Amino acid sequence: MVCGVALGALSPPSALGWLAPLPLGLLFRAVAHASPRQAFWMTWIVTTAMFGVMLIWLPQSLGETLGWGLSLLFPVLVGLLGLTCAATVALTRWAAGSWTLGALPLAWVLLDAVREMGPLAFPWGGLGYFLSETSLVQVAEWGGVELLGLLVGGAASALAAWSWRGVWVALLWAGALTYGVTRPPEVPGTRPALLVQGAVDPRAKVQADAVREWQRYWSLTKEAQVGAQTLVVWPEAAVSWPPPAGLQMPVKGAVLLGASAGGTTPRNSVFLMQGNAVAGRQDKVHLVPFGEFFPGQASWPGAYRTVFRWLGLPDLLGRVPGHAARPLQLGDLRAGVLICYESVFASQARELVAQGANVLVTPSNDAWFGSSRGAEQHFRMGRVRAVETRRWWLRVGNDGITAVVDPQGQVRRRLVRFTPGTLPVMFDVREDRTLSVQWPGWVVWGAALGWVLICLHMRTVAHICRQSRC
C-alpha cells in the first residue's frame, strides 16, 4: 500500500514524477516472485491506493457541487480501476513466467491504451503522465504518452531485476533527457487570440438564465476591444444554444464558443461563429461516464431514478455524444477542438492533427473540481497533447485553467483562476506532423507484439519441459 500511496503522490502536478519507477519497481519485483493469485492481490492493493491518492480530489469536488452522497461511489471507482491493473498483472505473471519483468511494462502500456477505448473510457492517470513535468516529456513527439509509459515501466522493471541489463534502460533515459534539455526554445507566436474566462458557479448554471449567460460573455469580450483578426475562445458550456433572439455577437471576427445544445438530443458542443453566422460545429465525442451520460439509463430508468433520489439529486438526463471530431476551419486556421475531458485522449488529438488541424483548442469547464488539484491535474495531462503533436494549445476554462501552451508544452501565459477576465495571447499554426501523428499506434502495437511473443515463448518452453519431464 505504501508503494501505491507514493505513486499517487508522484502523479501530476507533482514535479517528482520521474521517481515513479522506484515504488513501481518494488511492486514489479514482488510480483515477479509471487504466484498469479498473489500478484493479483498485491497489485490490486497498490493500484487502488495509487488511484485513491491520485483522485482524492474527486469526492471533495463532487460533494461540494452535487452533494456528499455521490462521494460514496468513490471507493467503487478506485477499486474498479485497481481491478483492471490487478487482472492485467496477474495474467502477465501467469503467461510470462520467468520473463514477467520483461513483459510487465508492455502489459501496462496495453492497459493504458485499452482504458482509452469505449464509452466507459477513463485514460486518467496513465503511466506516461508521471513524466509530464520533466524534460523527458519531449520524446512524446515520437511515440506519444505511450512511449513515456514504456520508459517508466522499463525503468521499474530494470530496478526490479537489478542486473546489468538495466544499463540499457539508463542509456535510453539519458538519451531522452538529453534530447529534452537541448531542444531550442519555441519561437513566439504571431497570431492573436482572446481567451474569455467567465467564472460562473456551476451550481448557478443549473438554473441558467440564457440571456444573462450570453450577456456576461458578450460584455467580457466587448471590453477587451479585440481586432477583426483575433480568434476569441469561450469555455465549454459557456452559454445555451441557440442564442436569444436579437442578440448580436460582440465582434466581427471569429468566436469559438462552448454551448449546451438542447432539444430532443442534448449535446455538449462548440460552435465557430463568424459574425452572426455559424461557420462550423463540433459535438463532444468522449463524454464523462456517469457525469455527462449514464450508461444503460434508457434500459434501467427506474434504477437510476432510485439512485438519484438516494443521493439527493433530481432526475438527471445524459447528453448524446458526437459521431466524429473534425477540425473547424477558418481561412488557413484549422482548429482541432478537444472539449474538456477529451484533452486526456491522445488518440483524438492525433487524429485531428492527421486530418489537418494546425492548432489545438480546448474549451473546458473545470469549475466542478473546485479548489482541489483536479483542475491542475487535468491541465498538466492535456499539455502532453501539445508535445505529442507539436501544436500550440489554447485552453480556456469557465473558472480556469485558462492558458496558452506552446508546442514544447511550456505555458506562455496563464490567467488567475476563479475570477472573470480575459487573456490576450499569441499563438501560431504548425503544419508539420510528428512521428506520433504519422504512426499513432506503433508503440502500442509493438508492445502487443512483444507481450505475445514473450508469452508464447514461455508457453512453448513450458510445453517442452512437460513433454521431456524436465
C-alpha positions in Angstrom: 0.0 0.0 0.0 2.9 2.4 0.7 4.0 2.0 -2.9 0.6 2.9 -4.1 0.4 6.0 -1.9 3.8 7.0 -3.2 2.7 6.5 -6.8 -0.4 8.6 -6.3 1.6 11.4 -4.7 4.0 11.4 -7.6 1.3 11.9 -10.2 0.8 15.3 -11.8 1.0 18.0 -10.9 4.0 16.7 -8.9 7.4 17.6 -10.3 8.9 14.4 -8.8 7.1 12.1 -11.2 10.5 10.9 -12.5 10.8 8.9 -9.2 7.8 6.8 -10.0 9.9 3.8 -11.2 11.1 3.3 -7.6 7.8 2.3 -6.0 6.6 0.7 -9.2 9.8 -1.3 -9.3 9.2 -2.6 -5.8 5.7 -3.8 -7.0 7.2 -5.4 -10.1 9.9 -7.2 -8.0 7.3 -8.6 -5.6 5.0 -9.7 -8.5 7.9 -11.5 -10.2 8.4 -13.7 -7.2 4.7 -14.3 -6.4 2.1 -16.6 -7.8 -0.5 -15.2 -10.2 -3.1 -15.1 -7.4 -0.7 -13.3 -5.0 0.3 -10.9 -7.9 -3.4 -10.1 -8.4 -4.0 -9.1 -4.7 -0.7 -7.2 -4.3 -1.3 -5.2 -7.5 -4.9 -4.5 -6.5 -3.9 -3.1 -3.1 -1.1 -1.0 -4.6 -3.0 0.4 -7.6 -6.2 1.0 -5.6 -4.2 3.1 -3.2 -2.5 4.8 -6.1 -5.8 5.9 -7.8 -7.2 6.7 -4.4 -4.5 9.3 -3.7 -4.3 10.5 -7.3 -8.1 11.1 -7.4 -8.6 12.2 -3.8 -9.9 15.5 -5.1 -12.9 13.7 -6.7 -15.1 13.2 -3.6 -14.4 16.7 -2.4 -15.3 18.3 -5.7 -18.4 16.2 -6.3 -19.5 16.6 -2.7 -19.3 20.4 -2.9 -21.3 20.6 -6.2 -23.6 17.6 -6.4 -24.0 16.5 -2.7 -21.8 14.4 -0.5 -23.9 11.3 -1.1 -22.3 10.9 -4.5 -18.9 10.7 -2.8 -19.8 7.3 -1.6 -19.2 6.0 -5.1 -15.5 7.0 -4.9 -14.3 3.7 -3.3 -16.1 1.8 -6.0 -14.4 3.8 -8.8 -10.8 3.4 -7.4 -11.5 -0.3 -6.6 -12.5 -1.0 -10.2 -9.5 0.9 -11.6 -7.3 -1.2 -9.3 -9.1 -4.3 -10.5 -8.1 -3.6 -14.2 -4.5 -3.2 -13.2 -4.5 -6.3 -11.0 -6.1 -8.5 -13.7 -3.5 -7.3 -16.2 -0.6 -8.0 -14.0 -1.9 -11.4 -12.8 -2.4 -12.5 -16.4 1.1 -11.4 -17.3 2.6 -13.2 -14.4 0.8 -16.4 -15.4 1.6 -16.1 -19.1 5.2 -14.7 -19.0 6.6 -16.8 -16.2 10.3 -16.1 -15.6 10.1 -13.3 -18.2 7.5 -11.4 -16.2 9.7 -8.4 -15.6 10.2 -8.0 -19.3 6.5 -8.3 -20.1 5.1 -6.1 -17.4 6.0 -2.7 -19.0 4.5 -3.9 -22.2 1.3 -5.1 -20.5 0.9 -1.7 -18.7 1.2 0.2 -22.0 -1.5 -2.0 -23.4 -3.7 -1.5 -20.4 -3.4 2.3 -20.7 -4.3 2.0 -24.4 -7.4 -0.1 -23.6 -8.5 2.4 -20.9 -8.8 5.0 -23.7 -11.4 2.9 -25.6 -15.2 2.5 -25.5 -18.0 4.5 -23.9 -16.6 4.0 -20.3 -13.1 5.2 -21.3 -11.1 6.7 -18.4 -7.5 7.3 -19.5 -6.8 9.5 -16.5 -3.6 8.6 -14.7 -1.8 6.7 -17.5 1.8 5.6 -16.7 3.4 8.1 -19.1 2.0 11.1 -17.3 4.5 10.7 -14.5 7.0 12.3 -16.9 4.8 15.2 -17.9 6.6 17.7 -15.7 10.1 16.6 -16.8 12.3 17.3 -19.9 11.7 13.6 -20.8 8.2 14.6 -22.0 9.7 15.9 -25.2 10.1 12.4 -26.7 6.3 12.2 -26.7 6.5 13.5 -30.3 8.0 10.2 -31.3 5.5 7.8 -29.6 3.1 9.8 -27.5 2.3 9.3 -23.9 2.5 5.5 -24.6 6.3 5.9 -25.2 6.6 7.8 -21.9 4.8 5.0 -20.2 7.2 2.5 -21.7 10.1 4.5 -20.3 8.6 4.5 -16.8 7.6 0.8 -16.9 11.0 -0.2 -18.4 12.9 1.7 -15.7 10.7 0.0 -13.0 11.5 -3.5 -14.4 15.2 -2.7 -14.6 15.3 -1.6 -11.0 13.3 -4.7 -10.0 15.7 -7.0 -11.9 18.8 -5.1 -10.7 21.1 -6.6 -13.3 23.5 -5.3 -16.0 20.6 -5.1 -18.4 19.4 -2.0 -16.6 22.3 -0.1 -18.2 20.4 -0.1 -21.5 17.4 1.5 -19.8 19.6 4.0 -18.1 21.1 4.9 -21.5 17.6 5.3 -23.0 16.6 7.7 -20.2 19.8 9.6 -20.6 19.2 9.9 -24.4 15.6 11.1 -23.9 16.7 13.6 -21.2 19.5 14.9 -23.4 17.0 15.4 -26.3 14.6 17.2 -24.0 17.0 19.7 -22.4 18.9 20.5 -25.6 15.9 21.5 -27.7 16.0 25.2 -28.7 13.1 27.3 -27.3 10.0 27.7 -29.3 9.6 30.8 -31.4 6.9 33.2 -30.0 3.6 33.1 -31.7 2.4 35.8 -34.2 -1.4 35.3 -34.2 -3.7 36.9 -31.7 -6.3 35.2 -29.6 -8.5 36.2 -26.7 -9.4 33.6 -24.1 -12.5 34.5 -22.1 -13.0 33.2 -18.6 -16.5 33.8 -17.2 -16.0 32.2 -13.7 -19.6 31.1 -13.4 -20.6 29.0 -10.4 -21.5 25.5 -11.8 -24.4 25.2 -9.4 -25.9 28.5 -10.7 -25.8 27.2 -14.3 -28.4 24.5 -13.3 -31.0 27.3 -13.2 -29.3 29.2 -16.0 -30.6 32.4 -17.5 -29.8 32.1 -21.2 -29.8 35.9 -21.8 -27.7 36.6 -18.7 -25.1 33.9 -19.8 -24.8 35.5 -23.3 -24.6 39.0 -21.9 -21.8 38.0 -19.5 -19.5 36.7 -22.2 -20.6 39.4 -24.6 -19.6 42.1 -22.1 -16.2 40.5 -21.3 -15.4 40.1 -25.0 -16.5 43.6 -25.9 -14.5 45.2 -23.1 -11.3 43.5 -24.5 -11.7 45.5 -27.7 -10.3 42.7 -29.9 -9.4 43.2 -33.6 -11.0 41.5 -36.5 -8.1 39.0 -36.9 -8.4 37.8 -33.2 -9.7 34.4 -32.5 -12.0 34.6 -29.4 -12.5 31.4 -27.4 -15.2 30.9 -24.8 -15.3 28.0 -22.3 -17.2 24.7 -22.5 -21.0 25.1 -22.0 -20.4 28.9 -21.6 -23.9 29.6 -23.0 -27.1 27.9 -24.1 -27.8 27.3 -27.7 -29.4 28.8 -29.7 -28.6 32.4 -28.8 -31.5 34.6 -27.7 -33.4 36.3 -30.5 -31.9 39.7 -31.5 -28.6 39.2 -29.7 -25.7 40.3 -31.8 -22.1 38.9 -31.5 -19.8 41.4 -29.9 -17.0 41.2 -32.5 -16.8 41.0 -36.3 -14.1 38.3 -36.1 -14.3 34.7 -35.2 -15.7 33.4 -31.9 -15.2 29.7 -30.8 -17.8 29.2 -28.1 -18.9 26.3 -26.0 -22.6 25.8 -25.8 -25.2 23.4 -24.4 -27.4 22.5 -27.3 -30.8 21.3 -26.2 -33.7 19.7 -27.9 -34.5 16.0 -28.2 -30.8 15.2 -28.5 -28.9 17.4 -26.0 -25.3 17.7 -26.8 -22.2 19.4 -25.5 -21.0 21.4 -28.5 -18.6 24.0 -29.7 -19.7 26.5 -32.4 -17.4 28.6 -34.6 -19.1 31.9 -35.2 -18.1 34.4 -37.8 -20.1 37.5 -37.1 -23.6 36.1 -36.5 -23.2 33.1 -38.9 -22.2 29.6 -37.8 -19.0 28.6 -39.7 -18.6 25.2 -38.0 -19.7 23.0 -35.2 -18.1 20.2 -33.2 -20.0 17.9 -30.7 -18.2 16.4 -27.8 -17.4 12.8 -28.7 -16.0 11.5 -25.4 -18.5 12.2 -22.7 -17.6 11.8 -19.0 -19.2 8.4 -17.8 -21.8 9.0 -15.1 -21.2 12.7 -15.4 -22.4 13.7 -18.8 -24.1 10.4 -19.7 -25.4 7.4 -17.8 -24.7 4.0 -19.3 -27.9 1.9 -19.6 -30.2 4.7 -18.5 -32.6 4.0 -21.3 -32.9 0.4 -20.3 -33.0 0.9 -16.5 -34.6 4.4 -15.9 -36.2 3.3 -12.6 -32.8 2.1 -11.2 -31.2 5.5 -12.0 -34.2 7.4 -10.5 -33.8 5.4 -7.3 -30.1 6.1 -7.1 -30.5 9.8 -7.9 -33.1 10.2 -5.1 -30.9 8.3 -2.7 -28.1 10.7 -3.5 -30.4 13.7 -3.1 -30.3 14.6 -6.8 -33.0 15.4 -9.4 -33.6 13.1 -12.2 -30.6 13.7 -14.4 -30.6 13.2 -18.2 -27.4 12.4 -20.1 -26.1 14.0 -23.3 -25.7 12.5 -26.7 -22.1 12.0 -27.9 -20.9 13.4 -31.3 -20.1 10.9 -34.0 -16.6 12.1 -35.0 -14.2 15.0 -34.5 -13.0 17.1 -37.4 -11.0 20.3 -37.5 -13.0 23.6 -37.6 -11.7 25.7 -40.5 -11.4 29.5 -40.7 -9.2 30.6 -43.6 -5.8 28.9 -43.1 -6.6 28.2 -39.5 -7.8 24.7 -38.7 -8.7 24.2 -35.1 -8.6 20.7 -33.6 -11.1 21.0 -30.8 -10.8 18.9 -27.7 -13.7 19.7 -25.4 -12.7 19.5 -21.7 -12.4 15.8 -20.9 -11.3 15.0 -24.4 -7.9 16.6 -23.8 -6.7 13.5 -22.0 -7.4 11.4 -25.1 -4.2 11.2 -27.0 -5.8 9.4 -29.9 -8.3 12.1 -30.6 -5.7 14.9 -30.7 -3.5 12.8 -33.1 -6.5 12.1 -35.3 -7.4 15.8 -35.5 -3.9 16.7 -36.5 -3.7 13.9 -39.0 -6.9 15.5 -40.5 -5.1 18.8 -40.9 -5.5 20.6 -37.5 -2.7 23.2 -37.2 -3.7 24.4 -33.7 -5.4 22.6 -30.7 -8.2 24.4 -28.8 -9.8 23.2 -25.5 -12.9 24.9 -24.2 -13.3 23.4 -20.7 -15.3 23.7 -17.5 -13.2 22.6 -14.5 -15.4 24.6 -12.1 -16.7 21.2 -10.9 -13.2 20.5 -9.5 -13.5 23.4 -7.1 -10.2 24.4 -5.4 -8.9 20.8 -5.5 -5.8 19.8 -7.5 -8.1 18.1 -10.0 -8.1 21.0 -12.4 -4.3 21.3 -12.3 -4.0 17.6 -12.9 -6.3 17.8 -15.9 -4.3 20.7 -17.3 -0.9 19.0 -16.9 -2.1 15.9 -18.7 -3.6 18.0 -21.5 -0.2 19.8 -22.0 1.2 16.5 -23.3 -1.1 16.8 -26.3 0.8 19.9 -27.4 4.1 18.0 -27.2 2.8 14.8 -29.0 1.5 16.8 -31.9 3.9 19.9 -31.7 0.9 22.2 -31.8 0.1 25.4 -29.9 -2.7 24.7 -27.4 -5.3 27.3 -26.5 -7.2 26.3 -23.3 -9.9 28.3 -21.7 -11.8 27.2 -18.6 -15.0 28.5 -17.1 -13.1 29.5 -13.9 -9.7 28.3 -15.2 -7.3 26.9 -16.0 -7.1 29.4 -18.9 -3.7 29.5 -20.7 -1.7 29.2 -23.9 0.8 26.4 -24.2 3.5 26.2 -26.9 4.4 23.1 -28.9 7.1 22.2 -26.3 4.4 22.1 -23.5 5.6 25.4 -22.0 3.0 27.7 -20.6 3.4 31.1 -22.2 0.6 33.0 -20.4 -2.0 32.0 -17.8 -4.9 33.7 -16.2 -5.6 33.7 -12.5 -8.3 31.2 -11.5 -11.8 31.9 -10.1 -12.0 35.4 -11.4 -13.8 36.6 -14.5 -11.5 38.1 -17.1 -9.8 37.8 -20.5 -6.4 36.7 -21.5 -4.9 38.1 -24.8 -2.4 35.6 -26.1 -0.3 35.0 -29.2 -0.1 31.6 -30.9 0.8 30.2 -34.3 -0.2 27.4 -36.7 2.0 24.5 -37.5 1.8 22.2 -40.5 4.5 19.6 -39.7 3.5 16.2 -38.4 5.3 14.3 -35.7 6.1 10.6 -35.7 3.4 10.2 -33.1 0.8 11.6 -35.5 2.1 9.8 -38.6 2.5 6.4 -36.9 0.0 6.8 -34.0 -0.1 3.2 -32.8 3.4 2.0 -33.2 4.2 1.8 -29.5 1.0 0.0 -28.6 1.3 -2.5 -31.5 4.9 -3.0 -30.7 4.1 -3.6 -27.0 1.3 -6.0 -28.0 3.7 -8.0 -30.3 6.4 -8.1 -27.7 4.0 -9.3 -25.0 2.5 -12.0 -27.2 6.0 -13.2 -28.2 7.2 -13.4 -24.6 4.1 -15.3 -23.5 4.2 -17.7 -26.5 7.9 -18.3 -25.8 7.2 -19.2 -22.2 4.3 -21.4 -23.1 6.4 -23.2 -25.6 9.2 -23.7 -23.1 6.7 -25.0 -20.5 5.2 -27.4 -23.0 8.7 -28.8 -24.0 9.5 -29.2 -20.3 6.4 -31.1 -19.7 7.0 -33.4 -22.7 10.5 -34.1 -21.6 9.6 -34.1 -17.9 12.3 -31.6 -17.1 
